[in-house]
Amino acid sequence: MLLAGDVGGTKTFLGLFEPAAPRPVPLAIHTYSTAAFASFADMLGAFARDVNQQAPIQAAAIGAAGPVIDARARLTNITWDISIQGVSARLGTARVSLLNDLEAMASSVDVLSADDVVVLQRGNPNPDGNAVVIAAGTGLGQAHLHRVNGRLQPVASEGGHADYAPRSDREIALLTMLRAAHGRAEVEDILSGPGLVNVHRLTHASQPCPALVSIAADAWPAAISTAGLSGACAACVEALDIFVTVYGAETGNLALRGVATAGVYVGGGIAPKILPALQDGRFLDAFRAKGPMTALMAAMPVTVIVNPAAGLLGAAVRAQELLD
């Protein structure tokens, strides 16, 4: 039996899987509020009780939202510290892999089905090319997939914390606002749930927003997206427009850096919720607008991952590889 985990700043997926080629079969999947537990070990204990786990764990892989260095992950948006040694001791198996959450999501790419994705741009996929994954949620994750000996090999990245590059006067105003607040502006300050709230602050210019009346702060990103999609609030419409075009531009930047001729995958919790805004052309226009590389960008397949457990599935794939 395999144990897989996808640990995020807001929620965590844990699952038991049966090994099966090429796609492990889920037996039980539970979702937890990450902040509700003092440690990952405590969450693993709760999961074992919830699924009445009795069979031994043969191998485990955990994707964590933060850099993995020296077999240890320190999460970016919550004060957790996860180590291979700690997970191995808790589960009673030496076959444990700890990886960045986007590296885990990237590991699902080869086993995703048609039901797991929505195609934005069919392009002209190169079977010998590289791929990339980008995912906005609580934070912004990015990963590369390099073609090595005929297979796509996921490579972790912390590109979400790279500097933000504005492309218009309105985006320069956003940069100025973020620099005044934080000293610098990184891409995650725009492309994330909290980032959408930052953009909303710019477009509303301190004026009240009818979409946020009596709404708890943690629900603001969803409320802004809903109002932006429905047209209920003009400033929310502009906020979503800025978010979508910046998302397209940054996805194009990542695709250029990875020469992602085999595919560009957009994952995370936000993309499926704003899918109509990603499909209406704004995202792809910004994605393709790369000067002399425009034709190359138009040939890259672009796909939205709509399976919310893609990161968990990728972790299960990595756990299964530990059995070889």
Secondary structure as UniProt FT lines:
FT   STRAND          2..7
FT   STRAND          11..18
FT   STRAND          25..33
FT   HELIX           34..36
FT   HELIX           40..50
FT   TURN            51..52
FT   STRAND          59..64
FT   STRAND          68..69
FT   TURN            70..71
FT   STRAND          72..74
FT   STRAND          81..83
FT   HELIX           84..91
FT   STRAND          96..100
FT   HELIX           101..106
FT   TURN            107..108
FT   HELIX           109..111
FT   HELIX           114..116
FT   STRAND          117..121
FT   TURN            127..128
FT   STRAND          131..136
FT   STRAND          140..148
FT   TURN            149..150
FT   STRAND          151..156
FT   HELIX           159..161
FT   HELIX           169..182
FT   HELIX           187..189
FT   HELIX           193..204
FT   TURN            205..206
FT   HELIX           210..212
FT   TURN            213..214
FT   HELIX           217..219
FT   HELIX           220..230
FT   HELIX           234..258
FT   TURN            261..262
FT   STRAND          263..267
FT   HELIX           270..273
FT   HELIX           275..279
FT   HELIX           282..288
FT   HELIX           291..293
FT   HELIX           294..299
FT   STRAND          302..305
FT   TURN            308..309
FT   HELIX           310..321
FT   TURN            322..323
//
